[in-house]
Amino acid sequence: MAATLNTAHYDINAHLTRLELTLVICEDIKLIIEIPFKTNLIAVNAMLITRRAGIKSRGFGIIALELRLLSGRLRGLMDDVSKIITLMIYDVVILCKTRRMMGYLQRAQTGDHYAILDTAIAHKQSAMDKLDKGVEEDLASLLATLENAYDLCKSSEALSRNAKIEAAYGQELSGELKLVADRIETTMDEITASLQSLIHNIRVST
Amino acid sequence: MKKIEYIYTKGAHRWAAITCDPERPNYLIDTNEFLIINRDEALLTDPGGIEIFPSVFSAISTEFDPKKIRALFASHQDPDIISSLSLWLDISPEVKCYISWLWETFVPHFGGNNTTFFSIPDEGMPIPLGDLTLQAIPAHYMHSSGNFNLYDPAAKILFSGDVGAALLPHGEEYLFVSNFDKHVRFMEGFHRRWMGSNDAKLDWCERVSKMDIDMLCPQHGAIFQGPDVSRFINWLAELKVGLYTKKAT
């Protein structure tokens, strides 16, 4: 059994590579975490202009409100993403730590006392199996949350189209409303593209 | 999991405190780690023990890319200070560890080799970090025989290692000392027993009282700031140390 355990597929380098990938994902996530803040800012801006324009921009006001709701839902999803990635890093680091400890035990197997060490190694291996499974689940959950955010943004593309239409009814403020509508479109495009690229990168790298 | 909080920010120069793990088991002493960030690189003070490594690492990664940690500063040789060394080296094999020359052949039992360590001479030394120059301040016998604090003159922060440590009750931890008199009860026993020399203590108090310090950050307990810094130094100067608890009056 000792020989089998000594050549176990748990390789410290494999875990370190996995940790590096997780850290890269974490850094990418930090870049998109500001998304809800961006959309909320635009929504607030749109609401202020709408209030100034009064009854002529009631339709635009509804869009601004929708955008605010979208921002709130995105904020919830991004909070989840932050929690999942932190948990994932934690689990992968424990994997690295356990693997290193297991390495010490394996290096100690030079005498006739395999049984004691084998039990300890088997415990560690079982803990690592559990953690491995946990990390896989974290990853699946991370992807699902990011895909939710992506779907949400995609389904809200109509918001920017409608904003442009409603801007046209803004009479003397229609120029200003159009500018806001353009910003909504640019921001939504940026957000959708960032999420799409992040999801793609995670899929490719893992 | 531990949490990370910025305690000083000026442009690209920041100090982050990694403190208080609510899930930490009772049998482990709580520790504070401080990440000194300057532009795109960082130094981590007393990175902690092997058991808390996952918690420290995960907390840091929420704010800063841990691969950019260039150096570790070990105030002394204890396991709660530096036993995680081998794990940090797994992450970044190039990371350097600053430690007293006294421990340079002892600490490699935790990990590292002859390229890992920068030996700090007894009188201390400057430690560069980006465009900052930190200073290793001698604190020998406070409590270890080869012991250093780390001073950041730009931020006016002194990382004091075990000096100023407090053993706060589990679940009642706080980041900054807000009531010094109440805080004393959590540090008195620690200093009486762990600090072995009244002469070394007075020497430290005299030197440190002349330094310009806004915050004094110990490795256990809470941070002293403003007037509490000199209040602590005066309190310590008066305290009789090197005594068994039973003999303490």
Interface residues (C-beta under 8 A of the other chain):
Chain A: I12 L16 L19 E20 L23 C26 E27 S82 T86 L87 I89 Y90 V93 I94 C96 K97 R100
Chain B: M1 I50 F53 P54 S55 F57 S58 S61 T62 D65 P66 K67 S86 L87 D90 I91
